[in-house]
Amino acid sequence: MSIKTYSIETLLEGKVYRSHNRRGLEGIIQNAEKRSSVWCGENFEAYTIQVRPQYSSTSGNTLFNGKDFYATIAVKVGE
């Protein structure tokens, strides 16, 4: 039996990000990097993510348009 290990960075990549604070900012996470210099609470780690904006056209097709943007997120890593 082989054991697969994953990093938080690789688990975040490819996931959908939607900001709750900055309305309309959403897209697919392209890259994630841990930020040790940012404290966001006990049992949490901070990550800077690079997000490629995603929009839906009126025909229902998904479009990627605009420049990537960055955000800092907190990931719970313990109880």
N, C-alpha and C positions, 0 to 999 in steps of 0.2 A: 504494500500500500504506500503510495506517495502522498506526502503532505504538501499542500499548496499554501504558501504564505502570501499575503497581500499587504501592501502599504496603504495607509489612508489616502495618500496622494493618488495612487492608481485606482482606488475605489471611487474617488470623486470624479475622475476624468470620464467624460461622456455622459454625465448626469445632467439633468435640467436644473438650472438655477433660476430662481425668481425672487427678486428683492421685495421685501415687505416695507422697506423704508423709502426706496426710490422708485416710485410708480413707473411702470412700463419697462423696467430693465429686467430682461430675462433672456436666457439663451442656454447654450450647451457649454459645460466646463471643458476647456481645452487643456488646462494645466493647473496644478496645485502645488504650493510650496509651503512648508511649515514655517511659521514665524515665531521663533523662540523668544523674541524681544517683546512680544505682545502678550499680556496676561488677561485672560477673559473669564477667570473664575476657577475654582477648585474642580478638578476632574474634567477640565476642558483644555483643548489646544486650539491655537489660532492658525489659520491657513489663509494665504493669499491665493485667490483663484483668478484665472484669466478666462473670461466668458465671451463666446462668439454670439452676438445678438441673433435672435431667431424671431421671425415674424410670420404670420399666416396671411396668405393672399386671399382675395375674395373668392377665388376658385377652390380654396382649400389646400393649395400647395404650400409647403413650408419653404420660406425664403431665408437666406442668410444675407444680411445686408448691414453695412456700417462697420465701424471699427470695433475691435475687441475692447472690452472694458474690464476693469479689475475691481475686486471686492475682497474684503476680509470677512471670513466666516469663523464661527466657533464650532468645534466638533467635540462631542462628549466622548471621553475615553475611559471613564470609570464611574463607579457608583458613589 
